[in-house]
Amino acid sequence: MIKLILITCLIVLANSTQEFSGKNWVVLVVGSDSITDYRHPADVYHAYQIVRANGIPDENIIVMHYDDVGNSKYNKYPGKVFNDPNMTDVYHDVPKDYTGKEVTPENFLKVLSGDKELAKAGKKVLNSGPDDHVFVFFDDHGDNEAEPLVNTLKEMHANNKFAKLVFYIEACYAGSMFENLLPNNISVYATTASNSRESSWACYWDNPILDPLADEYSVRWMEHAELSINDSTLQSQYEFIRDHTPKSHVMQYGDLSIAKLPMSQFLGQRTPYTPIISEPGVKCKYSFPNNDVPLFATKMKMEHATNEIEKEMYRQELSQIMAGRQYLDNHLSAYIKGIGHLINTESP
């Protein structure tokens, strides 16, 4: 029995320390396009700063973002974007590979596939090969189609576009992108901020911007990367995120054996190590479901308004949000009543 345990431990150790001689590739995507979604680009910009500082060259990093926050007229700190309460700028030097209307689901899948037409047009696409490791971080709302993404990952595997691929998703209902869809035999490992039936959560509200600066799952995986990049596995990171994201269920999918590998094989490695954020690990004092961010953010801005004109502007905005929610609630209720006879009909 002791010999069997020893052999098992040696196998696990061998898997976790196996050498990696390929290239690192990174794809970072912000799918939302509003200043009210400040936290989404902030998450992705922070991720860029981490992988760049870890030695992954810009030619192997592709960033897709609307780029509508850093220099927005509504940004209280023009040219800067923050992802932590200590207000560390993470916007500087972020590439603009795909911005504005170029950020589409179609282009995202083409980037992953290494689309030749995009490449001919001078756009960066994934040029990874069979020995390479790919890391994808996608930050958006939970309204994306799952099957086209999973089909693209299958095609990439069939076309030898990677040795292993790791995919992190920050979104409400993020688990629906992989649940019962992602095979465990195509060398793809994924984690998500939430399961298929719940919201993910926003955090770091207590700041002068009066918008959440981060998403909880995202800031926790990056916090762990900041503190443990050179000596931790993907599994250790998953467990850290899971244990420090208490209000949603952080999930794993695909080839879970990949989680035994060091994070550095996908996020790069830094020596000597200096964190991007001056004080990683700040606890979220306030967190809210991402679905409710517009409501809570507008309430907070109305309460902090410095004059009646500003307060009235936010009051009207809040009324519109509430009216929109009531409209959806009424129509959903009417729809459920309309099909109630179908739901309640028992099968013969």
C-alpha positions in Angstrom: 0.0 0.0 0.0 2.8 2.4 0.9 4.6 1.6 -2.3 1.4 2.3 -4.3 0.9 5.7 -2.6 4.5 6.6 -3.3 4.2 5.7 -7.0 0.9 7.8 -7.2 2.6 10.8 -5.6 5.6 10.5 -8.0 3.2 10.4 -11.0 1.4 13.5 -9.7 4.7 15.3 -9.1 5.9 14.3 -12.6 2.7 15.7 -14.1 3.0 19.0 -12.2 6.6 19.6 -13.0 6.9 18.3 -16.6 8.9 20.6 -18.8 7.3 23.0 -21.2 9.4 24.0 -24.2 6.7 25.6 -26.4 5.6 29.3 -26.7 3.0 31.1 -24.6 0.0 32.7 -26.2 -2.6 34.9 -24.5 -6.0 36.1 -25.7 -7.7 38.7 -23.5 -11.3 39.8 -24.3 -13.7 42.5 -22.9 -17.1 41.8 -24.4 -19.0 44.7 -22.8 -19.1 48.3 -24.1 -20.2 50.7 -21.5 -18.6 52.9 -18.8 -21.1 51.3 -16.4 -19.2 48.0 -17.0 -15.9 49.7 -15.8 -14.9 46.5 -14.0 -14.7 44.4 -17.1 -12.0 46.3 -18.9 -10.3 46.9 -15.6 -10.1 43.1 -15.0 -8.7 42.5 -18.5 -6.2 45.4 -18.4 -4.9 44.0 -15.1 -4.5 40.6 -16.7 -2.5 42.1 -19.5 -0.1 43.8 -17.0 0.4 40.4 -15.3 1.2 38.4 -18.4 3.4 41.1 -19.9 5.4 41.5 -16.7 5.8 37.7 -16.7 7.7 37.9 -19.9 5.1 37.0 -22.5 5.9 39.2 -25.5 3.3 41.6 -27.0 3.4 39.7 -30.3 2.0 36.7 -28.5 -0.7 38.6 -26.6 -4.0 39.6 -28.3 -6.3 42.1 -26.6 -9.9 42.8 -27.7 -11.6 45.7 -25.9 -14.0 48.5 -26.9 -11.5 51.0 -25.4 -14.4 53.2 -24.3 -13.5 53.6 -20.6 -9.9 54.9 -20.3 -10.6 58.1 -22.2 -14.3 58.4 -21.7 -15.6 61.8 -20.8 -17.3 60.1 -17.8 -14.0 58.8 -16.5 -13.0 60.9 -13.5 -9.4 59.9 -14.0 -8.8 60.4 -17.8 -6.2 58.0 -19.2 -6.3 55.7 -16.2 -8.3 52.6 -15.2 -8.1 51.0 -11.8 -8.8 47.4 -10.7 -8.1 47.7 -6.9 -9.0 50.1 -4.0 -5.5 51.5 -3.9 -6.1 52.9 -7.4 -3.2 51.3 -9.3 -3.4 52.3 -13.0 -3.6 49.2 -15.2 -4.6 50.9 -18.5 -1.1 52.1 -19.5 0.5 50.4 -22.5 -2.5 48.1 -23.1 -2.5 47.1 -26.9 -5.4 48.1 -29.1 -5.4 45.0 -31.3 -9.2 45.0 -31.7 -11.2 48.0 -30.5 -14.7 49.4 -31.0 -16.8 47.7 -33.6 -14.0 45.2 -34.3 -14.9 43.5 -31.0 -17.4 40.9 -32.1 -18.1 37.3 -31.3 -17.3 36.4 -34.9 -13.9 38.1 -34.7 -13.1 36.5 -31.4 -13.6 33.0 -32.8 -11.6 34.0 -35.9 -8.8 35.2 -33.7 -8.8 31.8 -31.9 -8.8 29.9 -35.2 -6.0 32.0 -36.7 -8.1 33.3 -39.5 -6.1 34.0 -42.6 -8.2 36.8 -43.9 -7.8 38.8 -40.7 -4.1 38.1 -40.8 -3.9 39.4 -44.4 -5.7 42.5 -43.2 -2.9 43.1 -40.7 -4.8 42.0 -37.7 -3.2 39.8 -35.0 -4.6 36.2 -34.8 -3.5 33.2 -32.8 -0.5 31.6 -34.6 0.1 29.0 -32.0 1.3 25.5 -32.8 1.2 21.9 -31.4 3.8 22.5 -28.7 2.3 25.8 -27.4 0.2 26.7 -24.4 -2.7 29.1 -24.8 -4.4 31.1 -22.1 -7.8 32.8 -22.8 -9.5 35.2 -20.4 -13.0 36.4 -21.4 -14.9 39.0 -19.4 -18.4 40.0 -20.3 -22.1 39.6 -19.4 -23.7 36.2 -19.5 -25.4 36.3 -22.9 -23.0 34.5 -25.2 -23.6 31.5 -27.4 -21.8 28.4 -26.1 -21.8 25.9 -29.0 -19.9 28.1 -31.5 -17.1 28.6 -28.9 -16.9 24.9 -28.0 -16.9 23.9 -31.7 -14.1 26.3 -32.3 -12.0 24.8 -29.5 -12.6 21.3 -31.0 -11.5 22.6 -34.4 -8.4 24.2 -32.8 -7.5 20.9 -31.2 -8.0 18.9 -34.4 -5.8 21.5 -36.2 -3.0 21.2 -33.6 -3.3 24.8 -32.6 -2.1 24.1 -29.1 -0.7 21.5 -26.8 -2.9 22.7 -24.0 -5.4 25.5 -23.6 -6.7 27.2 -20.4 -9.9 29.3 -20.6 -11.2 31.5 -17.8 -14.6 33.2 -18.1 -16.0 36.0 -15.9 -19.7 36.3 -16.6 -23.1 35.6 -15.1 -24.2 32.0 -15.9 -20.7 31.4 -17.1 -20.9 27.7 -16.5 -23.4 27.5 -19.3 -20.6 28.0 -21.8 -19.1 24.6 -20.9 -21.5 22.5 -18.9 -22.3 19.3 -20.8 -20.6 20.8 -23.8 -16.8 20.8 -23.3 -15.2 17.4 -23.8 -12.5 16.2 -21.4 -10.3 14.8 -24.2 -9.3 17.9 -26.3 -6.6 19.3 -23.9 -8.8 22.2 -22.8 -9.2 23.2 -19.1 -11.7 25.9 -18.1 -12.9 27.6 -15.0 -15.8 30.0 -14.7 -16.9 32.7 -12.2 -20.3 31.1 -11.7 -22.3 28.0 -12.6 -25.0 27.9 -15.3 -27.8 29.3 -13.1 -26.4 32.2 -11.1 -24.9 35.7 -11.3 -21.2 36.4 -10.8 -20.4 39.2 -8.4 -18.8 42.7 -8.6 -16.7 44.1 -5.8 -14.6 47.1 -4.7 -17.4 49.6 -4.6 -15.9 51.9 -1.9 -13.9 54.2 -4.2 -14.2 57.8 -5.6 -15.4 56.5 -9.0 -18.6 55.0 -7.4 -18.6 52.0 -9.7 -17.2 48.6 -8.9 -13.6 48.4 -9.9 -13.4 44.6 -10.3 -15.3 41.3 -10.5 -14.7 39.0 -7.6 -13.7 35.9 -9.5 -11.4 37.9 -11.8 -9.7 39.8 -9.0 -9.2 36.6 -7.0 -7.4 34.7 -9.8 -5.2 37.7 -10.5 -4.6 38.2 -6.8 -3.4 34.6 -6.5 -1.3 35.0 -9.7 0.3 38.1 -8.1 1.2 36.3 -4.9 2.0 32.8 -6.2 2.9 32.9 -9.9 6.2 31.1 -9.6 5.3 28.2 -7.3 1.7 27.2 -7.7 -0.5 25.0 -9.9 -3.7 25.8 -11.7 -5.5 23.5 -9.2 -4.1 25.5 -6.3 -5.3 28.7 -8.0 -8.8 27.2 -8.6 -9.1 26.2 -4.9 -8.0 29.7 -3.9 -10.5 31.4 -6.1 -13.3 29.0 -5.0 -12.6 29.6 -1.4 -12.4 33.4 -1.8 -15.4 33.8 -4.0 -18.2 32.9 -1.5 -21.3 34.2 -3.3 -21.1 32.3 -6.6 -20.0 28.7 -7.4 -16.6 28.8 -9.2 -16.5 25.8 -11.6 -14.1 23.6 -13.5 -14.6 21.9 -16.8 -12.8 19.9 -19.5 -9.5 18.2 -19.0 -8.9 18.5 -15.2 -5.5 16.9 -15.4 -4.2 20.2 -16.9 -4.9 21.8 -13.5 -1.9 19.8 -12.1 0.4 22.0 -14.2 2.2 25.1 -12.9 0.4 28.4 -13.6 3.6 29.8 -15.0 3.3 27.5 -18.0 0.3 29.6 -19.1 0.8 33.0 -17.4 4.5 33.3 -17.7 7.1 33.7 -14.9 8.7 36.6 -13.2 12.1 36.8 -11.5 12.5 38.7 -9.3 8.8 39.0 -8.6 7.1 42.3 -7.9 3.3 42.5 -7.8 1.5 44.8 -10.3 -1.0 45.9 -7.7 0.7 47.6 -4.7 -1.3 45.6 -2.1 -3.0 42.5 -3.6 -5.5 40.7 -1.4 -7.7 43.6 -0.3 -11.0 42.1 0.9 -14.2 43.2 -0.8 -16.2 45.2 1.7 -19.2 45.4 -0.5 -20.2 43.0 -3.3 -23.3 42.8 -5.4 -24.6 40.5 -8.2 -23.4 41.7 -11.6 -27.0 41.8 -12.8 -27.7 44.5 -10.2 -24.7 46.7 -10.8 -26.5 49.4 -12.8 -29.1 49.7 -10.1 -26.8 50.0 -7.2 -24.2 52.1 -9.0 -26.9 54.7 -10.0 -28.3 54.7 -6.4 -24.8 55.3 -5.0 -24.1 58.1 -7.5 -27.4 59.8 -6.7 -26.6 59.7 -3.0 -23.2 61.2 -3.6 -24.4 63.9 -6.0 -22.9 67.3 -5.1 -25.9 69.4 -6.5 -29.6 69.1 -7.3 -29.0 69.0 -11.1 -26.7 66.0 -10.8 -29.0 64.3 -8.3 -32.0 64.8 -10.6 -30.1 63.3 -13.5 -29.3 60.1 -11.6 -32.9 60.0 -10.2 -34.2 60.0 -13.8 -31.7 57.3 -14.7 -32.7 55.2 -11.8 -36.4 55.6 -12.7 -35.6 54.3 -16.2 -33.7 51.3 -14.8 -36.6 50.5 -12.5 -39.2 51.0 -15.3 -37.2 48.6 -17.5 -37.1 46.0 -14.9 -40.8 46.3 -14.2 -41.5 46.0 -17.9 -39.5 42.7 -18.1 -41.1 41.4 -14.9 -44.6 42.1 -16.3 -44.0 40.5 -19.7 -42.2 37.5 -18.1 -45.1 37.0 -15.7 -47.6 37.3 -18.6 -45.6 34.7 -20.6 -45.5 32.3 -17.7 -49.3 32.6 -17.2 -49.8 32.1 -20.9 -48.0 28.8 -20.9 -49.1 27.7 -17.5 -51.5 25.1 -18.9 -48.5 23.5 -20.6 -46.3 23.5 -17.5 -49.1 22.1 -15.3 -50.3 19.5 -17.7 -49.3 16.0 -16.5 -48.1 13.5 -19.0 -50.5 10.7 -19.6 
